[in-house]
Amino acid sequence: MVKTIKKLNILHFPKLDSILRVEEAIQNSKDYLTRMELWKSLPKQMQYQTFKLILDYLEKSNKIMFEGDKIIWIFTNNKKLNELISGAISV
């Protein structure tokens, strides 16, 4: 992990409130957003490098996945997923 960090030349690491802000924006979006749509929708602009680092963390921790250029929240508290599961036909 340290080698990856040195290659990226990370200026600073995201704070917890920034990570939570991105998580909340993904979860509360009515449609699946692209990276740029999500970044522009955040209430307080952050550096794009920091934003990409947050998305990388969320993907590695299995909270999001990318379907093409769209970001999908897949963590267990996904409201949309729970609604689909509860409405599914049992076999």
Secondary structure, DSSP 8 states (H G I E B T S, - for coil): -HHHHHHHT-S----HHHHHHHHHHHHH-SS--BHHHHHHHSSS---HHHHHHHHHHHHHTTSEEEETTEEEE-STT-HHHHHHHHTS---
